[in-house]
Amino acid sequence: MRTCATTCARTPPFQARSRPRCVPKPPAALPRRCSELPARQPTPRRVPVAPRSSSSRRPKAPPSGTALEAGLRLLGRRAHSRVELLLKLTRRGFEGTAVRQALKRLEELGYLDDRAFASSFVRRRGSVRGPRALSAELAARGVDRSEVDNALAVFGPDEQLAAATHIAERLYAAKPALSRQEMLDRIGTKLVRRGFSMALARAACMSVLAGAASPTDS
């Protein structure tokens, strides 16, 4: 017969573990603000480099012929001012001394003349441009101010009014204006943009309106 004493004597005593149980680590605290987030390192990008062509390493070929011959060819296509021709010859690779000698020779031969160039320019462009636009275009081509004034002297008020009226007639025929104010706003503004004065543009518009109101009998 088993008793409590014999049972307890046979049962081995409880031994505590020598190793502690693994305790899970608490989760890391999340950042409360965006500023607490670690900065993201940008990924470096590889920039493609175009292969260098062999033609870019080649020296520029010298211009063919002389500067005088090149100047004559350019003047044969159209008239040039002295500054225009100087820039074009320089861009073609001619040396400064050769360019200056060529320009001097062309002036001696009468092929290069800024005064004649300005006068021809005003006669050719005066039918579509006013004196202000003509003066600005000649100045952009390097023509001296005195030569510009001499060329514009022949483009007097009567010639300017005739040119502005002709332009206004073409614009009016394309789209007739309904009123005097519309004529000034639409066509008069275009005349001012083309280099005519406001008074002259107004006079041209009034002339066209007067002709449209009382057409001549055919």
C-alpha positions as CSV (number, residue, x, y, z in Angstrom):
1,M,0.0,0.0,0.0
2,R,1.4,3.3,-1.1
3,T,1.4,6.2,1.3
4,C,1.9,9.9,0.7
5,A,5.3,9.6,2.3
6,T,6.5,6.9,-0.1
7,T,5.1,8.8,-3.1
8,C,6.8,12.0,-2.2
9,A,10.0,10.3,-1.6
10,R,10.1,8.8,-5.1
11,T,9.2,12.0,-6.9
12,P,12.3,13.9,-7.9
13,P,12.5,17.4,-6.6
14,F,11.7,20.2,-9.1
15,Q,14.8,21.9,-10.5
16,A,14.6,25.4,-11.9
17,R,16.0,26.0,-15.3
18,S,19.4,27.5,-15.4
19,R,18.7,29.5,-18.6
20,P,16.0,32.1,-18.6
21,R,13.4,32.0,-21.2
22,C,13.8,34.3,-24.3
23,V,11.9,37.4,-23.6
24,P,10.7,39.2,-26.9
25,K,12.2,42.6,-27.4
26,P,9.7,45.5,-27.4
27,P,9.0,47.0,-30.8
28,A,11.0,50.1,-31.7
29,A,9.1,53.3,-31.2
30,L,7.8,54.8,-34.4
31,P,8.9,58.4,-35.3
32,R,6.2,60.9,-34.4
33,R,7.3,63.5,-36.9
34,C,8.5,63.4,-40.5
35,S,11.6,65.2,-39.4
36,E,12.6,62.2,-37.3
37,L,12.7,59.9,-40.3
38,P,16.2,59.1,-41.5
39,A,17.2,61.0,-44.6
40,R,17.0,59.0,-47.8
41,Q,20.2,58.9,-49.7
42,P,19.7,59.8,-53.3
43,T,20.7,57.2,-55.8
44,P,23.5,58.6,-58.1
45,R,22.5,58.6,-61.7
46,R,24.8,57.9,-64.5
47,V,24.8,60.6,-67.1
48,P,25.3,59.1,-70.6
49,V,28.2,60.8,-72.4
50,A,27.9,60.9,-76.2
51,P,31.0,59.6,-77.9
52,R,33.1,62.3,-79.4
53,S,33.0,62.1,-83.1
54,S,36.2,62.1,-85.1
55,S,35.0,65.0,-87.2
56,S,35.0,67.4,-84.1
57,R,38.7,66.7,-83.5
58,R,39.6,67.6,-87.1
59,P,41.0,71.0,-87.7
60,K,38.8,73.4,-89.6
61,A,39.6,73.4,-93.3
62,P,40.9,76.8,-94.6
63,P,38.6,78.7,-96.9
64,S,38.9,78.2,-100.6
65,G,40.0,81.1,-102.7
66,T,40.7,84.6,-101.5
67,A,38.6,86.9,-99.4
68,L,38.1,89.2,-102.4
69,E,36.7,86.4,-104.5
70,A,34.4,85.3,-101.7
71,G,33.2,89.0,-101.2
72,L,32.4,89.3,-104.9
73,R,30.4,86.1,-104.8
74,L,28.4,87.4,-101.8
75,L,27.8,90.8,-103.5
76,G,26.6,89.0,-106.6
77,R,23.8,87.4,-104.7
78,R,22.6,90.6,-103.0
79,A,23.8,94.0,-101.8
80,H,25.6,94.0,-98.4
81,S,26.7,96.7,-96.0
82,R,30.3,96.9,-95.1
83,V,29.7,95.4,-91.6
84,E,27.6,92.6,-93.1
85,L,30.3,91.6,-95.5
86,L,33.0,91.8,-92.9
87,L,31.1,89.5,-90.5
88,K,30.4,86.9,-93.3
89,L,34.0,86.8,-94.5
90,T,35.3,86.5,-90.9
91,R,32.9,83.6,-90.2
92,R,34.2,81.8,-93.3
93,G,37.6,81.7,-91.8
94,F,39.5,84.5,-93.6
95,E,42.1,86.4,-91.5
96,G,41.5,89.9,-90.4
97,T,44.2,91.5,-92.6
98,A,42.9,89.7,-95.7
99,V,39.3,90.7,-95.0
100,R,40.2,94.4,-94.5
101,Q,42.2,94.4,-97.8
102,A,39.3,92.8,-99.6
103,L,36.8,95.3,-98.3
104,K,39.1,98.2,-99.2
105,R,39.5,96.9,-102.8
106,L,35.7,96.3,-103.1
107,E,35.1,99.9,-102.1
108,E,37.6,101.1,-104.6
109,L,35.9,99.2,-107.3
110,G,32.5,100.6,-106.3
111,Y,31.0,97.3,-105.4
112,L,30.7,98.1,-101.7
113,D,29.1,101.4,-100.7
114,D,27.0,102.0,-97.6
115,R,25.4,105.1,-98.9
116,A,24.1,103.4,-102.1
117,F,23.1,100.3,-100.0
118,A,21.0,102.5,-97.6
119,S,19.3,104.3,-100.5
120,S,18.5,101.1,-102.3
121,F,17.3,99.5,-99.1
122,V,14.9,102.4,-98.4
123,R,13.5,102.4,-101.9
124,R,12.9,98.6,-101.8
125,R,11.5,98.3,-98.3
126,G,9.8,101.7,-98.1
127,S,6.6,100.3,-99.6
128,V,6.1,97.9,-96.6
129,R,7.9,99.6,-93.8
130,G,7.8,103.0,-92.1
131,P,10.8,105.3,-91.4
132,R,11.3,104.0,-87.9
133,A,11.5,100.4,-88.9
134,L,13.8,101.2,-91.9
135,S,16.1,103.1,-89.6
136,A,16.3,100.3,-87.1
137,E,16.9,97.7,-89.8
138,L,19.8,99.7,-91.4
139,A,21.3,100.3,-87.9
140,A,21.2,96.5,-87.3
141,R,23.2,96.1,-90.5
142,G,25.9,98.4,-89.3
143,V,25.1,101.4,-91.5
144,D,26.3,104.7,-90.1
145,R,23.7,107.0,-88.7
146,S,24.5,109.8,-91.1
147,E,24.1,107.5,-94.1
148,V,20.7,106.3,-92.7
149,D,19.5,109.9,-92.3
150,N,20.5,110.7,-95.9
151,A,18.7,107.7,-97.2
152,L,15.5,108.5,-95.3
153,A,15.6,112.2,-96.4
154,V,14.1,111.2,-99.8
155,F,11.3,109.2,-98.0
156,G,9.3,112.3,-97.0
157,P,5.9,112.6,-95.5
158,D,4.1,112.3,-98.9
159,E,5.9,109.1,-99.7
160,Q,5.2,107.8,-96.3
161,L,1.5,108.6,-96.5
162,A,1.2,106.9,-99.9
163,A,3.0,103.8,-98.6
164,A,0.9,103.6,-95.4
165,T,-2.4,104.2,-97.4
166,H,-1.5,101.4,-99.8
167,I,-0.9,99.0,-96.9
168,A,-4.1,100.1,-95.2
169,E,-6.1,99.5,-98.4
170,R,-4.8,95.9,-98.7
171,L,-5.6,95.2,-95.1
172,Y,-9.0,96.7,-95.4
173,A,-9.8,94.8,-98.6
174,A,-9.0,91.5,-96.8
175,K,-11.3,92.3,-93.9
176,P,-13.4,95.5,-94.1
177,A,-13.7,97.3,-90.8
178,L,-17.2,98.1,-89.6
179,S,-16.5,101.3,-87.8
180,R,-13.9,104.1,-87.5
181,Q,-12.6,102.9,-84.1
182,E,-12.3,99.4,-85.4
183,M,-10.3,100.6,-88.3
184,L,-7.9,102.5,-86.0
185,D,-7.6,99.6,-83.6
186,R,-7.0,96.9,-86.2
187,I,-5.3,98.5,-89.1
188,G,-3.8,101.6,-87.5
189,T,-2.1,99.5,-84.9
190,K,-0.5,97.3,-87.6
191,L,0.8,100.4,-89.4
192,V,2.4,101.7,-86.2
193,R,4.1,98.3,-85.7
194,R,5.5,98.6,-89.2
195,G,7.3,101.8,-88.3
196,F,4.8,104.5,-89.2
197,S,4.0,107.3,-86.8
198,M,0.6,107.3,-85.1
199,A,-0.5,110.5,-86.9
200,L,0.4,109.1,-90.3
201,A,-1.3,105.8,-89.5
202,R,-4.4,107.6,-88.5
203,A,-4.4,109.7,-91.7
204,A,-4.0,106.6,-93.8
205,C,-6.9,104.9,-92.1
206,M,-9.2,107.9,-92.5
207,S,-8.2,108.1,-96.2
208,V,-9.2,104.5,-96.7
209,L,-12.5,105.0,-94.9
210,A,-13.3,108.1,-96.9
211,G,-12.7,106.2,-100.1
212,A,-14.9,103.3,-99.0
213,A,-17.8,105.6,-98.0
214,S,-17.8,107.3,-101.3
215,P,-16.7,104.9,-104.0
216,T,-16.0,106.4,-107.4
217,D,-18.2,105.4,-110.3
218,S,-16.7,103.0,-112.7
